[in-house]
Amino acid sequence: MKKNIYWDLFLVFFKIGTFTIGGGYAMVPLIKEALVDKKKWLTDNEFVDSLAIAQSAPGILAVNTAIITGQKIAGPLGTIAGTLGAVLPSFLMILALATCLSEVRNSKIFISFFNGIKPVTVALIFISVIKMGKSAKINLKTVFLPLIVGLVVAYTFISPIVVIILTMIIGNIYFKKKDESKGGKK
C-alpha cells in the first residue's frame, strides 16, 4: 500500500504540473479537484488551510502544496514523491522549450497560443477565488480587511511585509474580541 501511495502522489502532482498552464493560482482548481474531490486526501477546510500555508511559504505554490500534502499523506517520502511530481513537468517543458525557443520565438502560432492562454489563466484564478470564498464562509465583514490591505499595498509605498504584520495583529484582535463576545476565551 505504501508503494502505491508514493506513486499516486507523484502522478497526481505530475498531472497537475503537466496540464495546468499559468502556474500558481491557475493550478488551485485542479489541485483542489485532485486532492479533495477525487482522492479525498484532504477535506475542504484542510485544503484551504494547506493553501494558506503554501502561499505564505516562499517558493512555488504547487511545490509547497505537494510538500504539505505529501507529508500529511505519506510522511517524508511522500513529500519527495509529491515534490518530484510537481517539479518534473516544468523542468522537462522548460528544457524542451529552451532547445527550440530561438526557432519559434517570433512564430505567429507561438505568439497566438500564449495570447490565448492569458484570459484562460485569469478565468482559472477567478474560479478558484470564488470556490475558496464559498468554503471559507466569506461575508461582507471578512472581505473588508483584505480589500483595505489590497488597496494599501497597491496605492502606497508601505512594504507588504509591514502590511501583513499589521493585518495579523488586527485579525488577532478582531477574532479575540469576537470570541469574547460569544463567551469564549478571555
Secondary structure, DSSP 8 states (H G I E B T S, - for coil): -HHHHHHHHHHHHHHHHHH-SS-GGGGHHHHHIIIIIIS-SS-HHHHHHHHHHHHHSSS-HHHHHHHHHHHHHHHHHHHHHHHHHHHHHHHHHHHHHHHHHHHHTT-HHHHHHHHHHHHHHHHHHHHHHHHHHHHTT--HHHHHHHHHHHHHHHHS---HHHHHHHHHHHHHHHHHHHHHHTT---
